[in-house]
Amino acid sequence: MTNERRVLVSADSDALAASIAARFLTKTVDLLDETEFVNIVLEGGRVAMKVLESINSSPARDSVDWSRVHFWWGDERWVPADDAERNDGKARRALLDHIDIPAENVHSYPASDSGMTLDEAALAYAQTLADHSNGDAGLPRFDITFLGVGPDGHTASLFPDRQEVLEREATVVAVRNSPKPPAERLTLTRHAINSSHRIWVEISGADKAAVLGLALAGAAYTEVPIAGIKGRKRTVFFVDRAAASEVPENLIAPTY
Ligand SMILES: O=C1O[C@H](COP(=O)(O)O)[C@@H](O)[C@H](O)[C@H]1O
């Protein structure tokens, strides 16, 4: 197995979501044949929600023993628990509320109305991660980590030219004055993300083509955070044709 980056191209965002959903279901069943629990990291982007909806509507959905799956989030918006902008709320509505999964397997970040400060919430999520550590010290073994990418190259809530991208110790940090609203957020750090066995990046749309091209051409990760992301076993960029227009031909995996 190689840990080189691969790019898989689908015709459009619907085909992209269906393809990721099908691969996720197959891979999760396979992983559960090999291991007792699987840890999945979710993201909050638009493609991600289509993927979760596609998993939910798949006839293969119930082939997964969801009681042995744990869900985490790469980042979260610091808003009240019932705010429509919360990444966990979107994922619950798209999939998690519809599957037979124990509540304790769904690891949401604290919300802004939890009584914690933003910094306390970052520490609390880091502690929850550490309590489930079976990979690196302080982290669960992330089997599959989903990530989105903004047109500026941000991933999770790691934005360009910001100190959070350089964090080397903490697994979770608070983000203030985010260039994308809401201004306050919580995010896994780069080294926490890169501890993942598999990273599946989900990208749709022409507005992300330039930054994807830059990332794959080796841009500095401080300027293009997604460029610094690499899983231990595999990093796959699942993209649609519109987003793939600046991907070097030799990086595109053949489709059969
Ligand atoms: O704000 C966020 O944006 C990114 C990308 O979202 P997209 O809709 O442009 O794909 C997302 O991955 C992240 O989780 C979210 O908090």
PDBQT file of the ligand as one rigid body, heavy atoms in Angstrom, charges set to zero:
ROOT
HETATM    1  O1  LIG A 301     -16.478  26.167   7.322  1.00  0.00    +0.000 OA
HETATM    2  C1  LIG A 301     -16.241  25.058   6.897  1.00  0.00    +0.000 C 
HETATM    3  O2  LIG A 301     -15.916  24.903   5.582  1.00  0.00    +0.000 OA
HETATM    4  C2  LIG A 301     -15.239  23.747   5.098  1.00  0.00    +0.000 C 
HETATM    5  C3  LIG A 301     -15.494  23.653   3.576  1.00  0.00    +0.000 C 
HETATM    6  O3  LIG A 301     -16.880  23.743   3.336  1.00  0.00    +0.000 OA
HETATM    7  P1  LIG A 301     -17.490  23.730   1.844  1.00  0.00    +0.000 P 
HETATM    8  O4  LIG A 301     -18.974  23.841   2.009  1.00  0.00    +0.000 OA
HETATM    9  O5  LIG A 301     -16.897  24.895   1.108  1.00  0.00    +0.000 OA
HETATM   10  O6  LIG A 301     -17.063  22.417   1.243  1.00  0.00    +0.000 OA
HETATM   11  C4  LIG A 301     -15.680  22.501   5.878  1.00  0.00    +0.000 C 
HETATM   12  O7  LIG A 301     -14.888  21.395   5.504  1.00  0.00    +0.000 OA
HETATM   13  C5  LIG A 301     -15.561  22.750   7.364  1.00  0.00    +0.000 C 
HETATM   14  O8  LIG A 301     -15.905  21.588   8.107  1.00  0.00    +0.000 OA
HETATM   15  C6  LIG A 301     -16.493  23.865   7.741  1.00  0.00    +0.000 C 
HETATM   16  O9  LIG A 301     -16.447  24.176   9.120  1.00  0.00    +0.000 OA
ENDROOT
TORSDOF 0
